[in-house]
Amino acid sequence: MISAQDFCDLLAGHGFTLASGVPCSHFGGPIAHLSTQPGRYVPAPNEGSALAVAAGAALGGQRAYVMLQNSGLGNLINPLTSLVMTYKLPILTFTSLRGWPDPATDEPQHAVMGPATPGLLDSVDAPYHTLYAQNGVEEFSVVLEKAEKDLAEQRAPFVLVERGAIGKATAANDPHTDGLPAAEAIRLVTAAAPQAAVVATTGFTGRDTFAVADAPGTFYMQGSMGHASSIGLGVALTHPERTVVVLDGDGALLMHLGALSMIGSEAPANLIHVVLDNRVHESTGGQATTSATTSFPDVAMATGYASAVVCDHEDAVQAAMARAQAASGPHLICIKTLPRTGTIPPRATNALSTLDIRDRFQSNLQQ
Ligand SMILES: Cc1ncc(C[n+]2csc(CCOP(=O)(O)OP(=O)(O)O)c2C)c(N)n1
């Protein structure tokens, strides 16, 4: 294992002074380390944006690297092929290897992408090298030298990072004290709309929802980060008689913020879009999102939602849920939530297969 500091220092020694990315727990250490120094890490909403930031920095004359989870390769492939490879920009990208080498040891949403990651890069002729868990600084230096060769040939290399290859560091975010515990917010929302169909976003939100409010009418969206509200829209349009509640995260909402415009334009009267805003990607280790400088209610109102409010205590959540069910939507309810403490409950897929989740949700919608 290479320490987070050695990882960042070695890259800085090669002139890589700027980084961007979307967190994976594999990169929690470097992101926490870089975030202690202003201007070294740009938290991107999605992996394509991260690559484009690095591309802009390269155009501006600065070497930059990107860190992402391989689940985000889909978000990155367009700017990789049409921007970075087309304009031959010198970007170095680190991709974690979830679902690899054995997909059975990881969560089901990584089963396809894990084994497919090397082949996907092969298919677009992107060079890659692998950093294994047992590798130290010396092996990382060798990997970087290989990447330098690729860069000298005007190719944009990838480094595939096995779990445990890079050490951890503590995230240095401002601990905020306003808001509700996330599980309590989920309990309040679901109790206020017991007949609703619920779509729960990926990560800890789905786990909390499974623990405090499991129901056949809940779809646990593990993976497909950022798409819970779009799924909710599809359900709401096909079942206008049913209230649909989306439980979103701030990081996930930011990843595909354009969905708000689509929802505002389609204007489903039965959709309640709840955002649990803890200002961090808590599920991957608490790396900051950019939600502190974004007003979700203002964005929602500007894109055609019927109402949008912020809540930070129990009464406000209950009142907002009552109002949302009494009037035509779409409604946005942004609940300020606190960083979680204690043990995080197990995933829904520890008890239910993805097909169980699909089938019981579908049959619940038909009732
Ligand atoms: C496309 C993609 N990129 C990255 C990830 C890794 N990932 C899983 S959960 C998560 C954080 C989600 O943050 P947020 O929506 O704010 O919810 P929180 O974890 O704070 O509850 C991330 C980055 C992913 N699953 N998919």
The ligand as an SDF file (V2000), in Angstrom:
LIG
                    3D

 26 27  0  0  0  0  0  0  0  0999 V2000
  -21.2530    7.1540  -11.4010 C   0  0  0  0  0  0  0  0  0  0  0  0
  -20.8090    6.9030  -10.0010 C   0  0  0  0  0  0  0  0  0  0  0  0
  -19.7830    7.5920   -9.4940 N   0  0  0  0  0  0  0  0  0  0  0  0
  -19.3720    7.3740   -8.2140 C   0  0  0  0  0  0  0  0  0  0  0  0
  -19.9960    6.4440   -7.4340 C   0  0  0  0  0  0  0  0  0  0  0  0
  -19.5060    6.1630   -6.0150 C   0  0  0  0  0  0  0  0  0  0  0  0
  -20.4810    6.6150   -5.0350 N   0  0  0  0  0  0  0  0  0  0  0  0
  -21.3970    5.7990   -4.4480 C   0  0  0  0  0  0  0  0  0  0  0  0
  -22.3510    6.5610   -3.3430 S   0  0  0  0  0  0  0  0  0  0  0  0
  -21.5380    8.0190   -3.5710 C   0  0  0  0  0  0  0  0  0  0  0  0
  -21.8460    9.2410   -2.7590 C   0  0  0  0  0  0  0  0  0  0  0  0
  -23.2490    9.7360   -2.9170 C   0  0  0  0  0  0  0  0  0  0  0  0
  -23.3190   10.9850   -2.2750 O   0  0  0  0  0  0  0  0  0  0  0  0
  -24.7110   11.6020   -1.8320 P   0  0  0  0  0  0  0  0  0  0  0  0
  -25.6830   11.4630   -2.9480 O   0  0  0  0  0  0  0  0  0  0  0  0
  -24.4630   12.9850   -1.3460 O   0  0  0  0  0  0  0  0  0  0  0  0
  -25.2220   10.6650   -0.6730 O   0  0  0  0  0  0  0  0  0  0  0  0
  -24.5510   10.2930    0.7440 P   0  0  0  0  0  0  0  0  0  0  0  0
  -23.4950    9.3040    0.4340 O   0  0  0  0  0  0  0  0  0  0  0  0
  -24.0180   11.5640    1.3510 O   0  0  0  0  0  0  0  0  0  0  0  0
  -25.6840    9.7160    1.5360 O   0  0  0  0  0  0  0  0  0  0  0  0
  -20.5440    7.8970   -4.5360 C   0  0  0  0  0  0  0  0  0  0  0  0
  -19.6490    8.9950   -4.9920 C   0  0  0  0  0  0  0  0  0  0  0  0
  -21.0840    5.7440   -8.0130 C   0  0  0  0  0  0  0  0  0  0  0  0
  -21.7950    4.8290   -7.3330 N   0  0  0  0  0  0  0  0  0  0  0  0
  -21.4550    5.9940   -9.2780 N   0  0  0  0  0  0  0  0  0  0  0  0
  1  2  1  0
  2  3  1  0
  2 26  2  0
  3  4  2  0
  4  5  1  0
  5  6  1  0
  5 24  2  0
  6  7  1  0
  7  8  2  0
  7 22  1  0
  8  9  1  0
  9 10  1  0
 10 11  1  0
 10 22  2  0
 11 12  1  0
 12 13  1  0
 13 14  1  0
 14 15  2  0
 14 16  1  0
 14 17  1  0
 17 18  1  0
 18 19  2  0
 18 20  1  0
 18 21  1  0
 22 23  1  0
 24 25  1  0
 24 26  1  0
M  CHG  1   7   1
M  END
$$$$
